[in-house]
Structure formats: structure tokens, C-alpha cells
Amino acid sequence: MKDLDKKYYKIKDVAELLNVPQSTLRYWETEFPECAPRRSATNIRYYTPENIETLRIISYLIKVKGLRIDAAKEQLRNNRKNISRRTEILKVLEDTRSELEEILAGLTKRK
């Protein structure tokens, strides 16, 4: 995942960043008020980097660890710091893997 350099992101961008459908983000917004984005006068969702970080944690808890919504809420409430560290480590590992795959692809082309 790339670094979040903008102040606000639309739901389409966030869905692509997290690799989840937009409908999933809308559902999580109802279940986890802490990740609810700002809305414009025309009701367009604008997610901040903080919202996106919370959504990354939720995605990790539900998609990777396989927790149910209630268990994810409890983990988010009681153990957020530890989970944030784990998601950050996973992000670094995924970025490193992508870089290594690019290097390998470049080396394969040279042969």
C-alpha cells in the first residue's frame, strides 16, 4: 500500500487501497463509528488518513484474523496499540515483498 499523502480520500480510493468492496466500507461504517468519514453537503464520503488506518485495522481483524464483528470491536477497543503495530508490520512486509517481486521480474527480463 502506498503512503497516504492526501488530506481526504473518496470511498472508491479507499476501497482500492484496502482491496475491499465499497459496500463493505459502508457496512463497517455502520458497525464501527470511529471509522466514519466526513460527508460533504452532497453526502459524498471523505476519508481521512486516520479513518483509513482504522479501516486497515478492521480489515486485518476481520479478513486476516477471521474475527466476527463483535470480537473485532472488542479487540479494537481493548488492544488497538498492539493491533496497530501488527498491521504496520504487515504493511512493511507487503511493501518489501512487492519490491522484491519487481526486482525479480527485472532480473528475469535481463536473462
N, CA, C and O atoms as a MOPAC input file, in Angstrom:
PM7 MOZYME 1SCF
protein

 N      0.83100 1    -1.17100 1     0.00000 1
 C      0.00000 1     0.00000 1     0.00000 1
 C      0.87500 1     1.23400 1     0.00000 1
 O      1.95900 1     1.26100 1     0.58400 1
 N      0.38000 1     2.23800 1    -0.66300 1
 C      1.17100 1     3.46700 1    -0.73400 1
 C      0.94700 1     4.32200 1     0.49500 1
 O      0.00600 1     4.11100 1     1.25900 1
 N      1.84300 1     5.30600 1     0.67500 1
 C      1.68800 1     6.23800 1     1.77900 1
 C      0.51400 1     7.15100 1     1.50700 1
 O      0.22400 1     7.48200 1     0.35700 1
 N     -0.15600 1     7.55500 1     2.55800 1
 C     -1.32400 1     8.41700 1     2.43500 1
 C     -0.86100 1     9.86500 1     2.47100 1
 O     -0.54000 1    10.38800 1     3.53700 1
 N     -0.82600 1    10.51200 1     1.31800 1
 C     -0.30100 1    11.86800 1     1.23900 1
 C     -1.37900 1    12.92900 1     1.05600 1
 O     -1.08900 1    14.12300 1     1.13800 1
 N     -2.61500 1    12.51400 1     0.81200 1
 C     -3.70200 1    13.47600 1     0.65600 1
 C     -4.43500 1    13.65400 1     1.97900 1
 O     -4.34300 1    12.82300 1     2.88300 1
 N     -5.16700 1    14.76600 1     2.06600 1
 C     -5.91800 1    15.05400 1     3.28000 1
 C     -7.20800 1    14.23500 1     3.34900 1
 O     -7.62000 1    13.80200 1     4.42400 1
 N     -7.84000 1    14.02900 1     2.18900 1
 C     -9.09000 1    13.27800 1     2.11300 1
 C     -9.07600 1    12.32600 1     0.92800 1
 O     -8.45300 1    12.59600 1    -0.09900 1
 N     -9.78100 1    11.20000 1     1.09000 1
 C     -9.89900 1    10.20100 1     0.03600 1
 C    -11.36600 1     9.83500 1    -0.13900 1
 O    -12.11900 1     9.77800 1     0.83400 1
 N    -11.76800 1     9.59100 1    -1.37500 1
 C    -13.13700 1     9.15200 1    -1.64000 1
 C    -13.23600 1     7.65300 1    -1.42200 1
 O    -12.22500 1     6.95300 1    -1.37000 1
 N    -14.45500 1     7.17100 1    -1.29700 1
 C    -14.69300 1     5.76500 1    -0.96900 1
 C    -14.07700 1     4.82700 1    -2.00600 1
 O    -13.58500 1     3.75500 1    -1.65400 1
 N    -14.09900 1     5.21700 1    -3.27000 1
 C    -13.52400 1     4.37100 1    -4.32700 1
 C    -12.02900 1     4.15900 1    -4.08800 1
 O    -11.52200 1     3.04500 1    -4.21200 1
 N    -11.33300 1     5.24500 1    -3.74200 1
 C     -9.88700 1     5.15600 1    -3.49400 1
 C     -9.57800 1     4.28700 1    -2.28100 1
 O     -8.64100 1     3.49000 1    -2.29800 1
 N    -10.37500 1     4.45000 1    -1.23200 1
 C    -10.16200 1     3.67300 1    -0.00700 1
 C    -10.43100 1     2.19300 1    -0.25900 1
 O     -9.69900 1     1.33000 1     0.22600 1
 N    -11.48300 1     1.90800 1    -1.01800 1
 C    -11.80200 1     0.51300 1    -1.34700 1
 C    -10.64500 1    -0.13600 1    -2.11400 1
 O    -10.30900 1    -1.29200 1    -1.86000 1
 N    -10.04000 1     0.59200 1    -3.04200 1
 C     -8.89300 1     0.06500 1    -3.78300 1
 C     -7.68300 1    -0.12400 1    -2.87700 1
 O     -6.98500 1    -1.13300 1    -2.97300 1
 N     -7.43200 1     0.84900 1    -1.99300 1
 C     -6.29700 1     0.74300 1    -1.06700 1
 C     -6.39200 1    -0.49500 1    -0.18700 1
 O     -5.40000 1    -1.18700 1     0.04400 1
 N     -7.59900 1    -0.76300 1     0.30000 1
 C     -7.79700 1    -1.87100 1     1.24200 1
 C     -8.21700 1    -3.16400 1     0.56600 1
 O     -8.32100 1    -4.20800 1     1.20900 1
 N     -8.45600 1    -3.08600 1    -0.72700 1
 C     -8.86000 1    -4.26200 1    -1.50400 1
 C    -10.14500 1    -4.89800 1    -0.95000 1
 O    -10.23500 1    -6.11100 1    -0.76200 1
 N    -11.12600 1    -4.03400 1    -0.69800 1
 C    -12.44700 1    -4.47800 1    -0.25800 1
 C    -13.49400 1    -3.72900 1    -1.07300 1
 O    -13.21700 1    -2.63600 1    -1.56800 1
 N    -14.68700 1    -4.29300 1    -1.22300 1
 C    -15.74900 1    -3.58600 1    -1.95400 1
 C    -16.21500 1    -2.33800 1    -1.19500 1
 O    -16.10200 1    -2.26300 1     0.02900 1
 N    -16.73300 1    -1.37900 1    -1.93200 1
 C    -17.25300 1    -0.16700 1    -1.31800 1
 C    -18.38800 1    -0.48200 1    -0.35000 1
 O    -18.53300 1     0.17700 1     0.68000 1
 N    -19.18600 1    -1.48100 1    -0.68000 1
 C    -20.30100 1    -1.84900 1     0.19900 1
 C    -19.79900 1    -2.32500 1     1.55900 1
 O    -20.45400 1    -2.10300 1     2.57800 1
 N    -18.64300 1    -2.97500 1     1.57600 1
 C    -18.04700 1    -3.41500 1     2.84300 1
 C    -17.66600 1    -2.20600 1     3.69000 1
 O    -17.88600 1    -2.19700 1     4.90100 1
 N    -17.09600 1    -1.19000 1     3.05500 1
 C    -16.74000 1     0.02800 1     3.79200 1
 C    -17.97700 1     0.69900 1     4.37000 1
 O    -17.95600 1     1.18700 1     5.50000 1
 N    -19.04200 1     0.72300 1     3.60000 1
 C    -20.28500 1     1.32200 1     4.08700 1
 C    -20.82500 1     0.54400 1     5.29300 1
 O    -21.30300 1     1.13400 1     6.26200 1
 N    -20.74100 1    -0.77100 1     5.21900 1
 C    -21.19800 1    -1.60800 1     6.33300 1
 C    -20.33500 1    -1.38300 1     7.56200 1
 O    -20.85900 1    -1.19100 1     8.65900 1
 N    -19.02200 1    -1.40400 1     7.39300 1
 C    -18.12500 1    -1.18300 1     8.52600 1
 C    -18.37700 1     0.17200 1     9.15600 1
 O    -18.25900 1     0.32500 1    10.37200 1
 N    -18.72300 1     1.15500 1     8.34300 1
 C    -19.01600 1     2.48800 1     8.85200 1
 C    -20.19500 1     2.45600 1     9.83200 1
 O    -20.21200 1     3.19700 1    10.81400 1
 N    -21.17400 1     1.59700 1     9.55900 1
 C    -22.32200 1     1.49500 1    10.47200 1
 C    -21.95400 1     0.73200 1    11.73900 1
 O    -22.49200 1     1.02800 1    12.80600 1
 N    -21.06000 1    -0.23200 1    11.64800 1
 C    -20.67700 1    -1.05300 1    12.79400 1
 C    -19.57100 1    -0.42700 1    13.64300 1
 O    -19.50500 1    -0.66000 1    14.85000 1
 N    -18.71300 1     0.35700 1    13.02000 1
 C    -17.56500 1     0.96700 1    13.70800 1
 C    -17.62300 1     2.48000 1    13.51600 1
 O    -17.03500 1     2.99600 1    12.56500 1
 N    -18.31200 1     3.19500 1    14.38700 1
 C    -18.46100 1     4.65000 1    14.22300 1
 C    -17.12600 1     5.40300 1    14.18300 1
 O    -17.05000 1     6.49100 1    13.61300 1
 N    -16.08200 1     4.83700 1    14.77900 1
 C    -14.78700 1     5.50400 1    14.80500 1
 C    -14.13500 1     5.61100 1    13.42300 1
 O    -13.18000 1     6.37000 1    13.25600 1
 N    -14.62700 1     4.87200 1    12.44100 1
 C    -14.05200 1     4.95400 1    11.09600 1
 C    -14.96700 1     5.72000 1    10.14600 1
 O    -14.69200 1     5.78500 1     8.94800 1
 N    -16.04300 1     6.29700 1    10.65700 1
 C    -16.98900 1     7.02100 1     9.81000 1
 C    -16.32600 1     8.25400 1     9.20100 1
 O    -15.71600 1     9.04300 1     9.92300 1
 N    -16.43600 1     8.42800 1     7.89500 1
 C    -15.79500 1     9.56300 1     7.21900 1
 C    -16.62500 1    10.83700 1     7.33900 1
 O    -17.78700 1    10.81400 1     7.74500 1
 N    -16.00000 1    11.93000 1     6.98000 1
 C    -16.73500 1    13.19100 1     6.85300 1
 C    -17.60000 1    13.09000 1     5.60900 1
 O    -17.31500 1    12.30900 1     4.70200 1
 N    -18.64300 1    13.87600 1     5.57800 1
 C    -19.50700 1    13.89500 1     4.40200 1
 C    -19.66500 1    15.32500 1     3.91600 1
 O    -19.72500 1    16.27100 1     4.70200 1
 N    -19.73000 1    15.45200 1     2.59900 1
 C    -19.93800 1    16.76900 1     2.00300 1
 C    -21.42100 1    17.11800 1     2.05200 1
 O    -22.24300 1    16.31400 1     2.49100 1
 N    -21.75200 1    18.31400 1     1.60100 1
 C    -23.15500 1    18.74000 1     1.55600 1
 C    -23.96600 1    17.84600 1     0.62400 1
 O    -25.17700 1    17.70100 1     0.79000 1
 N    -23.29300 1    17.25000 1    -0.35500 1
 C    -23.96600 1    16.34100 1    -1.29100 1
 C    -23.84500 1    14.88100 1    -0.86500 1
 O    -24.11300 1    13.97000 1    -1.64900 1
 N    -23.43700 1    14.66900 1     0.39500 1
 C    -23.36200 1    13.34100 1     1.01300 1
 C    -22.23900 1    12.44100 1     0.46500 1
 O    -22.32600 1    11.21700 1     0.57100 1
 N    -21.21200 1    13.02500 1    -0.10500 1
 C    -20.05400 1    12.25500 1    -0.57800 1
 C    -19.14600 1    12.00500 1     0.62300 1
 O    -18.88000 1    12.91400 1     1.40800 1
 N    -18.67400 1    10.77000 1     0.75900 1
 C    -17.80000 1    10.40600 1     1.87600 1
 C    -16.37200 1    10.85100 1     1.59000 1
 O    -15.84800 1    10.65200 1     0.49400 1
 N    -15.75200 1    11.46000 1     2.60400 1
 C    -14.34500 1    11.84800 1     2.51900 1
 C    -13.61400 1    11.25800 1     3.71800 1
 O    -13.82900 1    11.66800 1     4.85800 1
 N    -12.75000 1    10.28900 1     3.44000 1
 C    -11.99900 1     9.58600 1     4.48300 1
 C    -10.66300 1    10.28900 1     4.73400 1
 O     -9.96400 1    10.67900 1     3.79800 1
 N    -10.32800 1    10.44000 1     6.00400 1
 C     -9.02800 1    10.98600 1     6.38400 1
 C     -8.03400 1     9.82700 1     6.49800 1
 O     -8.44800 1     8.67000 1     6.57800 1
 N     -6.73800 1    10.11800 1     6.50800 1
 C     -5.76100 1     9.04000 1     6.74100 1
 C     -6.01500 1     8.29500 1     8.05700 1
 O     -5.75200 1     7.09500 1     8.14500 1
 N     -6.52000 1     8.99000 1     9.07300 1
 C     -6.83100 1     8.32700 1    10.34600 1
 C     -7.97900 1     7.33800 1    10.17700 1
 O     -7.94600 1     6.24100 1    10.73400 1
 N     -9.00500 1     7.73200 1     9.40000 1
 C    -10.10100 1     6.80800 1     9.09500 1
 C     -9.57000 1     5.57200 1     8.38700 1
 O     -9.96700 1     4.44700 1     8.69200 1
 N     -8.68000 1     5.79100 1     7.44800 1
 C     -8.14000 1     4.68400 1     6.65200 1
 C     -7.31000 1     3.75000 1     7.52700 1
 O     -7.36100 1     2.53200 1     7.35600 1
 N     -6.55200 1     4.30800 1     8.45600 1
 C     -5.77000 1     3.46700 1     9.37000 1
 C     -6.68800 1     2.60200 1    10.22500 1
 O     -6.40500 1     1.42500 1    10.45000 1
 N     -7.77600 1     3.17900 1    10.69700 1
 C     -8.75300 1     2.40800 1    11.46500 1
 C     -9.35900 1     1.31000 1    10.59800 1
 O     -9.54500 1     0.18300 1    11.05700 1
 N     -9.66200 1     1.63700 1     9.36000 1
 C    -10.21500 1     0.63500 1     8.44200 1
 C     -9.21000 1    -0.47700 1     8.14400 1
 O     -9.59500 1    -1.63400 1     7.97700 1
 N     -7.93100 1    -0.13000 1     8.07700 1
 C     -6.89600 1    -1.16200 1     7.88900 1
 C     -6.89400 1    -2.13700 1     9.06100 1
 O     -6.77800 1    -3.34900 1     8.87600 1
 N     -7.02200 1    -1.59800 1    10.25600 1
 C     -7.05300 1    -2.44400 1    11.45100 1
 C     -8.28500 1    -3.34100 1    11.41400 1
 O     -8.19500 1    -4.53700 1    11.69100 1
 N     -9.42500 1    -2.77000 1    11.07600 1
 C    -10.65800 1    -3.55600 1    10.98600 1
 C    -10.51600 1    -4.64300 1     9.93400 1
 O    -10.91700 1    -5.78500 1    10.15800 1
 N     -9.95300 1    -4.29600 1     8.79800 1
 C     -9.74500 1    -5.27900 1     7.73100 1
 C     -8.84400 1    -6.41000 1     8.20700 1
 O     -9.11200 1    -7.58100 1     7.93500 1
 N     -7.77900 1    -6.05900 1     8.91500 1
 C     -6.87000 1    -7.07300 1     9.45200 1
 C     -7.61400 1    -8.01300 1    10.40800 1
 O     -7.48100 1    -9.23300 1    10.32100 1
 N     -8.39300 1    -7.42900 1    11.31400 1
 C     -9.09600 1    -8.23800 1    12.30000 1
 C    -10.12700 1    -9.16500 1    11.65800 1
 O    -10.25300 1   -10.32400 1    12.05200 1
 N    -10.85300 1    -8.66100 1    10.68200 1
 C    -11.94000 1    -9.43600 1    10.09500 1
 C    -11.45900 1   -10.34200 1     8.97900 1
 O    -11.80100 1   -11.52400 1     8.94500 1
 N    -10.66800 1    -9.79900 1     8.06800 1
 C    -10.24900 1   -10.57200 1     6.88900 1
 C     -9.07000 1   -11.49900 1     7.17400 1
 O     -9.06900 1   -12.64900 1     6.73400 1
 N     -8.07800 1   -11.01600 1     7.89600 1
 C     -6.86600 1   -11.81000 1     8.12900 1
 C     -7.03000 1   -12.73400 1     9.33500 1
 O     -6.78800 1   -13.93700 1     9.23900 1
 N     -7.44400 1   -12.16800 1    10.46900 1
 C     -7.58300 1   -12.97600 1    11.67700 1
 C     -8.88600 1   -13.75400 1    11.72500 1
 O     -9.01200 1   -14.70300 1    12.49800 1
 N     -9.86500 1   -13.36100 1    10.90000 1
 C    -11.12400 1   -14.09300 1    10.83900 1
 C    -12.06800 1   -13.85000 1    12.00400 1
 O    -12.90800 1   -14.69700 1    12.30700 1
 N    -11.94000 1   -12.70700 1    12.65800 1
 C    -12.81700 1   -12.40600 1    13.77900 1
 C    -14.20000 1   -11.96800 1    13.31000 1
 O    -14.35900 1   -11.44300 1    12.20800 1
 N    -15.17700 1   -12.19000 1    14.14800 1
 C    -16.52500 1   -11.67800 1    13.88900 1
 C    -16.55900 1   -10.20600 1    14.28700 1
 O    -15.65300 1    -9.70900 1    14.95500 1
 N    -17.61200 1    -9.52000 1    13.86900 1
 C    -17.71900 1    -8.08200 1    14.11500 1
 C    -17.60300 1    -7.74600 1    15.60500 1
 O    -16.85300 1    -6.84400 1    15.97800 1
 N    -18.33300 1    -8.46200 1    16.45200 1
 C    -18.29200 1    -8.17500 1    17.89500 1
 C    -16.89700 1    -8.36900 1    18.47700 1
 O    -16.44600 1    -7.56700 1    19.29400 1
 N    -16.22400 1    -9.41800 1    18.06400 1
 C    -14.86300 1    -9.67600 1    18.54800 1
 C    -13.90200 1    -8.60500 1    18.03400 1
 O    -13.00100 1    -8.17600 1    18.75400 1
 N    -14.09600 1    -8.18000 1    16.80000 1
 C    -13.24700 1    -7.12300 1    16.23700 1
 C    -13.45300 1    -5.81200 1    16.99300 1
 O    -12.49300 1    -5.09200 1    17.26300 1
 N    -14.70300 1    -5.50300 1    17.33400 1
 C    -14.98500 1    -4.29100 1    18.11500 1
 C    -14.26200 1    -4.34500 1    19.45900 1
 O    -13.66600 1    -3.35700 1    19.89000 1
 N    -14.31700 1    -5.49600 1    20.11400 1
 C    -13.65900 1    -5.65000 1    21.41100 1
 C    -12.14800 1    -5.50000 1    21.28900 1
 O    -11.52300 1    -4.82000 1    22.10300 1
 N    -11.56400 1    -6.12500 1    20.28500 1
 C    -10.11700 1    -6.00900 1    20.07000 1
 C     -9.72300 1    -4.56700 1    19.78400 1
 O     -8.72300 1    -4.07000 1    20.30100 1
 N    -10.51900 1    -3.90300 1    18.95700 1
 C    -10.23700 1    -2.51000 1    18.61500 1
 C    -10.30700 1    -1.62500 1    19.85400 1
 O     -9.51200 1    -0.69900 1    20.01200 1
 N    -11.24600 1    -1.91000 1    20.71100 1
 C    -11.43900 1    -1.12300 1    21.92800 1
 C    -10.33900 1    -1.40800 1    22.96000 1
 O     -9.83800 1    -0.48100 1    23.59700 1
 N     -9.96300 1    -2.67000 1    23.12700 1
 C     -9.06200 1    -3.06300 1    24.20800 1
 C     -7.59300 1    -3.21300 1    23.82700 1
 O     -6.72400 1    -3.15600 1    24.69700 1
 N     -7.30400 1    -3.40400 1    22.54400 1
 C     -5.95000 1    -3.77700 1    22.16200 1
 C     -5.48300 1    -3.03600 1    20.91600 1
 O     -4.69900 1    -3.57600 1    20.13600 1
 N     -5.94600 1    -1.82400 1    20.72300 1
 C     -5.67500 1    -1.10300 1    19.47500 1
 C     -4.18200 1    -0.88000 1    19.21800 1
 O     -3.72700 1    -1.02400 1    18.08300 1
 N     -3.42400 1    -0.53600 1    20.24100 1
 C     -1.99600 1    -0.24200 1    20.04900 1
 C     -1.25200 1    -1.46200 1    19.50300 1
 O     -0.47200 1    -1.34200 1    18.55900 1
 N     -1.48800 1    -2.61200 1    20.08200 1
 C     -0.83100 1    -3.83700 1    19.64000 1
 C     -1.25600 1    -4.20100 1    18.20900 1
 O     -0.42800 1    -4.61400 1    17.39700 1
 N     -2.52500 1    -4.04500 1    17.91600 1
 C     -3.02700 1    -4.36500 1    16.57800 1
 C     -2.46200 1    -3.39200 1    15.55700 1
 O     -2.12400 1    -3.79100 1    14.44200 1
 N     -2.35500 1    -2.11800 1    15.92500 1
 C     -1.78000 1    -1.11800 1    15.02300 1
 C     -0.34800 1    -1.49000 1    14.65100 1
 O      0.06000 1    -1.35500 1    13.49700 1
 N      0.40100 1    -1.95400 1    15.62900 1
 C      1.77600 1    -2.39100 1    15.34900 1
 C      1.80300 1    -3.56300 1    14.38800 1
 O      2.61800 1    -3.60000 1    13.46600 1
 N      0.91300 1    -4.52100 1    14.60200 1
 C      0.86900 1    -5.69000 1    13.72700 1
 C      0.49800 1    -5.31100 1    12.29400 1
 O      1.09400 1    -5.81500 1    11.34200 1
 N     -0.48500 1    -4.42400 1    12.14300 1
 C     -0.87500 1    -4.02500 1    10.78600 1
 C      0.24600 1    -3.25100 1    10.11100 1
 O      0.44600 1    -3.37100 1     8.90200 1
 N      0.97700 1    -2.45900 1    10.88200 1
 C      2.10300 1    -1.71700 1    10.31200 1
 C      3.20400 1    -2.67400 1     9.86500 1
 O      3.79700 1    -2.48200 1     8.80300 1
 N      3.47800 1    -3.69000 1    10.65700 1
 C      4.48000 1    -4.68600 1    10.27800 1
 C      4.04200 1    -5.41500 1     9.00900 1
 O      4.84900 1    -5.63800 1     8.10600 1
 N      2.77100 1    -5.78400 1     8.94400 1
 C      2.26200 1    -6.44500 1     7.73800 1
 C      2.39400 1    -5.54700 1     6.51700 1
 O      2.73700 1    -6.01800 1     5.43300 1
 N      2.12500 1    -4.26200 1     6.68500 1
 C      2.25100 1    -3.30900 1     5.58400 1
 C      3.69200 1    -3.25400 1     5.08300 1
 O      3.93800 1    -3.27500 1     3.87700 1
 N      4.63700 1    -3.18400 1     6.01200 1
 C      6.05600 1    -3.14600 1     5.63800 1
 C      6.44000 1    -4.42900 1     4.90700 1
 O      7.14400 1    -4.38100 1     3.89800 1
 N      5.98500 1    -5.56400 1     5.40500 1
 C      6.30300 1    -6.84000 1     4.75500 1
 C      5.70000 1    -6.92500 1     3.35300 1
 O      6.34900 1    -7.40600 1     2.42400 1
 N      4.46200 1    -6.46000 1     3.20200 1
 C      3.82800 1    -6.47500 1     1.88000 1
 C      4.56700 1    -5.56100 1     0.90800 1
 O      4.77600 1    -5.92300 1    -0.25000 1
 N      4.96300 1    -4.37500 1     1.37700 1
 C      5.71900 1    -3.45200 1     0.52600 1
 C      7.06500 1    -4.04900 1     0.12200 1
 O      7.48600 1    -3.93600 1    -1.02900 1
 N      7.73600 1    -4.68600 1     1.08500 1
 C      9.02500 1    -5.32600 1     0.80000 1
 C      8.85200 1    -6.44200 1    -0.21300 1
 O      9.65800 1    -6.58100 1    -1.13200 1
 N      7.81600 1    -7.22800 1    -0.05100 1
 C      7.55400 1    -8.31300 1    -0.98600 1
 C      7.31300 1    -7.77300 1    -2.39000 1
 O      7.82200 1    -8.33000 1    -3.36300 1
 N      6.54600 1    -6.70100 1    -2.50300 1
 C      6.28800 1    -6.09500 1    -3.81000 1
 C      7.57500 1    -5.61700 1    -4.46100 1
 O      7.79300 1    -5.82500 1    -5.65500 1
 N      8.43000 1    -4.97200 1    -3.66600 1
 C      9.70700 1    -4.50300 1    -4.18800 1
 C     10.57400 1    -5.67000 1    -4.65700 1
 O     11.19700 1    -5.60100 1    -5.71700 1
 N     10.61100 1    -6.73200 1    -3.87000 1
 C     11.41300 1    -7.89800 1    -4.25000 1
 C     10.86800 1    -8.56100 1    -5.51200 1
 O     11.63900 1    -9.01900 1    -6.35500 1
 N      9.53800 1    -8.61500 1    -5.64600 1
 C      8.94700 1    -9.17700 1    -6.85700 1
 C      9.28700 1    -8.33700 1    -8.08300 1
 O      9.52500 1    -8.87900 1    -9.16200 1
 N      9.31200 1    -7.01200 1    -7.91800 1
 C      9.70000 1    -6.13400 1    -9.02700 1
 C     11.15600 1    -6.36700 1    -9.41200 1
 O     11.48100 1    -6.43000 1   -10.59800 1
 N     12.02700 1    -6.49300 1    -8.42900 1
 C     13.44500 1    -6.75600 1    -8.69500 1
 C     13.60900 1    -8.08700 1    -9.41400 1
 O     14.36200 1    -8.18900 1   -10.38200 1
 N     12.89900 1    -9.11000 1    -8.93400 1
 C     12.98000 1   -10.42100 1    -9.55700 1
 C     12.48400 1   -10.37300 1   -11.00100 1
 O     13.08700 1   -10.97800 1   -11.88700 1
 N     11.39100 1    -9.65800 1   -11.23700 1
 C     10.87800 1    -9.52200 1   -12.59600 1
 C     11.88800 1    -8.82800 1   -13.49300 1
 O     12.07100 1    -9.21000 1   -14.64900 1
 N     12.54500 1    -7.80300 1   -12.95400 1
 C     13.57000 1    -7.11000 1   -13.72700 1
 C     14.76400 1    -7.99400 1   -14.04100 1
 O     15.31100 1    -7.93900 1   -15.14200 1
 N     15.16700 1    -8.80300 1   -13.08300 1
 C     16.28300 1    -9.72500 1   -13.30900 1
 C     15.91900 1   -10.80600 1   -14.29800 1
 O     16.74700 1   -11.21700 1   -15.11200 1
 N     14.68400 1   -11.26900 1   -14.23300 1
 C     14.22200 1   -12.31700 1   -15.16000 1
 C     14.22400 1   -11.78400 1   -16.60300 1
 O     14.55900 1   -12.51900 1   -17.53100 1
 N     13.86100 1   -10.54600 1   -16.78800 1
 C     13.85500 1    -9.93500 1   -18.12400 1
 C     15.25400 1    -9.79500 1   -18.69300 1
 O     15.43500 1    -9.84300 1   -19.91000 1
 N     16.23700 1    -9.62400 1   -17.83700 1
 C     17.62000 1    -9.43900 1   -18.28400 1
 C     18.23400 1   -10.71000 1   -18.83900 1
 O     19.18700 1   -10.64900 1   -19.61700 1
 N     17.70100 1   -11.86200 1   -18.45100 1
 C     18.27600 1   -13.14100 1   -18.88500 1
 C     18.02900 1   -13.39800 1   -20.33800 1
 O     18.44700 1   -14.43100 1   -20.86200 1

